[in-house]
Amino acid sequence: MSLNELSGVLWRERQLLELLLFKLEEEQLVLTSGRTRWLGHATREVESVLEQIRTAELGRAVEADAAARELGVPEGSSLSVLAASAPAPWDDLLREHHEAFVSLTDEIKSLAESNRDLLATSHRAAQETLMSLQDTVQTYDPRGTASSATGSVQLLDQAL
Protein backbone atom coordinates (compact mmCIF):
# COMPACT_ATOMS: atom_id res chain seq x y z
CA MET A 1 0.00 0.00 0.00
CA SER A 2 1.52 3.32 -1.06
CA LEU A 3 0.09 5.22 1.94
CA ASN A 4 2.34 3.17 4.19
CA GLU A 5 5.41 4.08 2.12
CA LEU A 6 4.34 7.72 2.02
CA SER A 7 3.95 7.77 5.79
CA GLY A 8 7.45 6.32 6.20
CA VAL A 9 8.95 9.02 3.99
CA LEU A 10 7.00 11.70 5.85
CA TRP A 11 8.30 10.47 9.20
CA ARG A 12 11.86 10.59 7.86
CA GLU A 13 11.35 14.11 6.54
CA ARG A 14 9.93 15.24 9.88
CA GLN A 15 12.99 13.85 11.65
CA LEU A 16 15.22 15.75 9.24
CA LEU A 17 13.30 18.99 9.83
CA GLU A 18 13.69 18.53 13.58
CA LEU A 19 17.41 17.91 13.06
CA LEU A 20 17.62 21.09 10.97
CA LEU A 21 15.91 23.03 13.75
CA PHE A 22 18.46 21.62 16.22
CA LYS A 23 21.38 22.52 13.95
CA LEU A 24 20.05 26.06 13.52
CA GLU A 25 19.80 26.41 17.30
CA GLU A 26 23.39 25.17 17.57
CA GLU A 27 24.44 27.75 15.02
CA GLN A 28 22.64 30.45 17.01
CA LEU A 29 24.40 29.40 20.20
CA VAL A 30 27.75 29.70 18.44
CA LEU A 31 26.81 33.13 17.12
CA THR A 32 25.58 34.47 20.45
CA SER A 33 28.54 33.07 22.39
CA GLY A 34 31.00 34.93 20.21
CA ARG A 35 32.99 31.74 19.65
CA THR A 36 33.02 32.11 15.89
CA ARG A 37 35.78 29.52 15.59
CA TRP A 38 33.03 26.90 15.28
CA LEU A 39 30.73 28.88 13.01
CA GLY A 40 32.04 27.21 9.85
CA HIS A 41 31.38 23.75 11.29
CA ALA A 42 27.89 24.72 12.42
CA THR A 43 27.07 26.18 9.01
CA ARG A 44 28.35 23.07 7.19
CA GLU A 45 26.16 20.89 9.41
CA VAL A 46 23.11 23.00 8.54
CA GLU A 47 23.95 22.68 4.83
CA SER A 48 24.39 18.91 5.17
CA VAL A 49 20.94 18.52 6.73
CA LEU A 50 19.43 20.74 4.02
CA GLU A 51 20.89 18.43 1.37
CA GLN A 52 19.37 15.41 3.11
CA ILE A 53 16.00 17.19 3.20
CA ARG A 54 16.19 17.87 -0.55
CA THR A 55 16.77 14.17 -1.16
CA ALA A 56 13.90 13.22 1.14
CA GLU A 57 11.61 15.66 -0.67
CA LEU A 58 12.24 13.84 -3.94
CA GLY A 59 11.30 10.55 -2.30
CA ARG A 60 8.20 12.14 -0.82
CA ALA A 61 7.12 13.43 -4.23
CA VAL A 62 7.41 9.94 -5.72
CA GLU A 63 5.49 8.30 -2.87
CA ALA A 64 2.86 11.07 -2.78
CA ASP A 65 2.19 10.60 -6.51
CA ALA A 66 1.82 6.85 -6.00
CA ALA A 67 -0.59 7.45 -3.12
CA ALA A 68 -2.51 10.00 -5.20
CA ARG A 69 -2.98 7.45 -7.99
CA GLU A 70 -4.16 4.91 -5.44
CA LEU A 71 -6.65 7.38 -3.93
CA GLY A 72 -7.88 8.58 -7.32
CA VAL A 73 -6.72 12.19 -6.97
CA PRO A 74 -4.41 14.05 -9.36
CA GLU A 75 -0.68 13.51 -9.04
CA GLY A 76 1.03 16.43 -7.36
CA SER A 77 -1.87 16.87 -4.94
CA SER A 78 -1.06 18.45 -1.60
CA LEU A 79 -0.84 16.51 1.62
CA SER A 80 -4.15 18.08 2.69
CA VAL A 81 -5.88 16.76 -0.44
CA LEU A 82 -4.40 13.31 0.13
CA ALA A 83 -5.56 13.38 3.76
CA ALA A 84 -9.08 14.40 2.71
CA SER A 85 -9.23 11.47 0.26
CA ALA A 86 -7.57 8.82 2.43
CA PRO A 87 -9.49 6.27 4.48
CA ALA A 88 -9.19 6.08 8.26
CA PRO A 89 -6.68 5.95 9.99
CA TRP A 90 -4.54 7.37 7.16
CA ASP A 91 -6.56 10.58 6.96
CA ASP A 92 -5.73 11.53 10.56
CA LEU A 93 -2.11 10.49 10.20
CA LEU A 94 -1.62 12.57 7.04
CA ARG A 95 -3.29 15.58 8.71
CA GLU A 96 -0.93 15.22 11.68
CA HIS A 97 2.04 15.12 9.32
CA HIS A 98 0.77 18.27 7.60
CA GLU A 99 0.33 20.11 10.91
CA ALA A 100 3.81 19.05 12.06
CA PHE A 101 5.36 20.27 8.78
CA VAL A 102 3.66 23.66 9.09
CA SER A 103 4.78 24.04 12.70
CA LEU A 104 8.38 22.95 12.03
CA THR A 105 8.62 25.12 8.94
CA ASP A 106 7.48 28.19 10.91
CA GLU A 107 10.03 27.51 13.65
CA ILE A 108 12.82 26.95 11.13
CA LYS A 109 11.96 30.13 9.22
CA SER A 110 11.96 32.22 12.41
CA LEU A 111 15.26 30.78 13.65
CA ALA A 112 16.95 31.13 10.26
CA GLU A 113 15.90 34.81 10.08
CA SER A 114 17.23 35.38 13.59
CA ASN A 115 20.55 33.76 12.65
CA ARG A 116 20.80 35.92 9.52
CA ASP A 117 20.23 39.01 11.65
CA LEU A 118 22.93 37.92 14.11
CA LEU A 119 25.35 37.29 11.26
CA ALA A 120 24.66 40.70 9.75
CA THR A 121 25.15 42.40 13.12
CA SER A 122 28.41 40.51 13.68
CA HIS A 123 29.61 41.44 10.21
CA ARG A 124 28.86 45.13 10.78
CA ALA A 125 30.63 45.07 14.16
CA ALA A 126 33.72 43.47 12.62
CA GLN A 127 33.79 46.07 9.84
CA GLU A 128 33.46 48.93 12.32
CA THR A 129 36.28 47.49 14.42
CA LEU A 130 38.53 47.18 11.39
CA MET A 131 37.73 50.74 10.34
CA SER A 132 38.65 52.05 13.79
CA LEU A 133 41.98 50.22 13.65
CA GLN A 134 43.00 52.01 10.46
CA ASP A 135 43.73 55.17 12.42
CA THR A 136 46.43 53.44 14.46
CA VAL A 137 47.94 51.16 11.86
CA GLN A 138 51.61 51.67 11.08
CA THR A 139 52.41 51.92 7.40
CA TYR A 140 55.53 52.58 5.35
CA ASP A 141 56.43 55.76 3.58
CA PRO A 142 57.93 55.86 0.05
CA ARG A 143 61.47 55.44 1.51
CA GLY A 144 60.49 52.23 3.33
CA THR A 145 60.58 53.60 6.85
CA ALA A 146 57.77 52.97 9.28
CA SER A 147 55.35 55.82 9.69
CA SER A 148 52.12 56.21 11.54
CA ALA A 149 48.94 56.69 9.56
CA THR A 150 47.67 59.16 12.13
CA GLY A 151 48.53 62.24 10.09
CA SER A 152 45.72 64.39 8.88
CA VAL A 153 44.58 64.41 5.31
CA GLN A 154 44.40 67.73 3.54
CA LEU A 155 42.95 68.65 0.20
CA LEU A 156 44.73 71.22 -1.91
CA ASP A 157 42.69 73.24 -4.32
CA GLN A 158 45.07 73.65 -7.24
CA ALA A 159 42.78 76.22 -8.85
CA LEU A 160 44.03 78.88 -6.42
C-alpha positions as CSV (number, residue, x, y, z in Angstrom):
1,M,0.0,0.0,0.0
2,S,1.5,3.3,-1.1
3,L,0.1,5.2,1.9
4,N,2.3,3.2,4.2
5,E,5.4,4.1,2.1
6,L,4.3,7.7,2.0
7,S,4.0,7.8,5.8
8,G,7.4,6.3,6.2
9,V,8.9,9.0,4.0
10,L,7.0,11.7,5.8
11,W,8.3,10.5,9.2
12,R,11.9,10.6,7.9
13,E,11.3,14.1,6.5
14,R,9.9,15.2,9.9
15,Q,13.0,13.8,11.6
16,L,15.2,15.7,9.2
17,L,13.3,19.0,9.8
18,E,13.7,18.5,13.6
19,L,17.4,17.9,13.1
20,L,17.6,21.1,11.0
21,L,15.9,23.0,13.8
22,F,18.5,21.6,16.2
23,K,21.4,22.5,13.9
24,L,20.0,26.1,13.5
25,E,19.8,26.4,17.3
26,E,23.4,25.2,17.6
27,E,24.4,27.8,15.0
28,Q,22.6,30.5,17.0
29,L,24.4,29.4,20.2
30,V,27.7,29.7,18.4
31,L,26.8,33.1,17.1
32,T,25.6,34.5,20.5
33,S,28.5,33.1,22.4
34,G,31.0,34.9,20.2
35,R,33.0,31.7,19.6
36,T,33.0,32.1,15.9
37,R,35.8,29.5,15.6
38,W,33.0,26.9,15.3
39,L,30.7,28.9,13.0
40,G,32.0,27.2,9.8
41,H,31.4,23.8,11.3
42,A,27.9,24.7,12.4
43,T,27.1,26.2,9.0
44,R,28.3,23.1,7.2
45,E,26.2,20.9,9.4
46,V,23.1,23.0,8.5
47,E,24.0,22.7,4.8
48,S,24.4,18.9,5.2
49,V,20.9,18.5,6.7
50,L,19.4,20.7,4.0
51,E,20.9,18.4,1.4
52,Q,19.4,15.4,3.1
53,I,16.0,17.2,3.2
54,R,16.2,17.9,-0.5
55,T,16.8,14.2,-1.2
56,A,13.9,13.2,1.1
57,E,11.6,15.7,-0.7
58,L,12.2,13.8,-3.9
59,G,11.3,10.5,-2.3
60,R,8.2,12.1,-0.8
61,A,7.1,13.4,-4.2
62,V,7.4,9.9,-5.7
63,E,5.5,8.3,-2.9
64,A,2.9,11.1,-2.8
65,D,2.2,10.6,-6.5
66,A,1.8,6.9,-6.0
67,A,-0.6,7.5,-3.1
68,A,-2.5,10.0,-5.2
69,R,-3.0,7.5,-8.0
70,E,-4.2,4.9,-5.4
71,L,-6.7,7.4,-3.9
72,G,-7.9,8.6,-7.3
73,V,-6.7,12.2,-7.0
74,P,-4.4,14.1,-9.4
75,E,-0.7,13.5,-9.0
76,G,1.0,16.4,-7.4
77,S,-1.9,16.9,-4.9
78,S,-1.1,18.4,-1.6
79,L,-0.8,16.5,1.6
80,S,-4.1,18.1,2.7
81,V,-5.9,16.8,-0.4
82,L,-4.4,13.3,0.1
83,A,-5.6,13.4,3.8
84,A,-9.1,14.4,2.7
85,S,-9.2,11.5,0.3
86,A,-7.6,8.8,2.4
87,P,-9.5,6.3,4.5
88,A,-9.2,6.1,8.3
89,P,-6.7,6.0,10.0
90,W,-4.5,7.4,7.2
91,D,-6.6,10.6,7.0
92,D,-5.7,11.5,10.6
93,L,-2.1,10.5,10.2
94,L,-1.6,12.6,7.0
95,R,-3.3,15.6,8.7
96,E,-0.9,15.2,11.7
97,H,2.0,15.1,9.3
98,H,0.8,18.3,7.6
99,E,0.3,20.1,10.9
100,A,3.8,19.0,12.1
101,F,5.4,20.3,8.8
102,V,3.7,23.7,9.1
103,S,4.8,24.0,12.7
104,L,8.4,22.9,12.0
105,T,8.6,25.1,8.9
106,D,7.5,28.2,10.9
107,E,10.0,27.5,13.7
108,I,12.8,27.0,11.1
109,K,12.0,30.1,9.2
110,S,12.0,32.2,12.4
111,L,15.3,30.8,13.7
112,A,17.0,31.1,10.3
113,E,15.9,34.8,10.1
114,S,17.2,35.4,13.6
115,N,20.6,33.8,12.7
116,R,20.8,35.9,9.5
117,D,20.2,39.0,11.7
118,L,22.9,37.9,14.1
119,L,25.4,37.3,11.3
120,A,24.7,40.7,9.8
121,T,25.2,42.4,13.1
122,S,28.4,40.5,13.7
123,H,29.6,41.4,10.2
124,R,28.9,45.1,10.8
125,A,30.6,45.1,14.2
126,A,33.7,43.5,12.6
127,Q,33.8,46.1,9.8
128,E,33.5,48.9,12.3
129,T,36.3,47.5,14.4
130,L,38.5,47.2,11.4
131,M,37.7,50.7,10.3
132,S,38.6,52.0,13.8
133,L,42.0,50.2,13.6
134,Q,43.0,52.0,10.5
135,D,43.7,55.2,12.4
136,T,46.4,53.4,14.5
137,V,47.9,51.2,11.9
138,Q,51.6,51.7,11.1
139,T,52.4,51.9,7.4
140,Y,55.5,52.6,5.4
141,D,56.4,55.8,3.6
142,P,57.9,55.9,0.0
143,R,61.5,55.4,1.5
144,G,60.5,52.2,3.3
145,T,60.6,53.6,6.9
146,A,57.8,53.0,9.3
147,S,55.4,55.8,9.7
148,S,52.1,56.2,11.5
149,A,48.9,56.7,9.6
150,T,47.7,59.2,12.1
151,G,48.5,62.2,10.1
152,S,45.7,64.4,8.9
153,V,44.6,64.4,5.3
154,Q,44.4,67.7,3.5
155,L,42.9,68.7,0.2
156,L,44.7,71.2,-1.9
157,D,42.7,73.2,-4.3
158,Q,45.1,73.7,-7.2
159,A,42.8,76.2,-8.8
160,L,44.0,78.9,-6.4
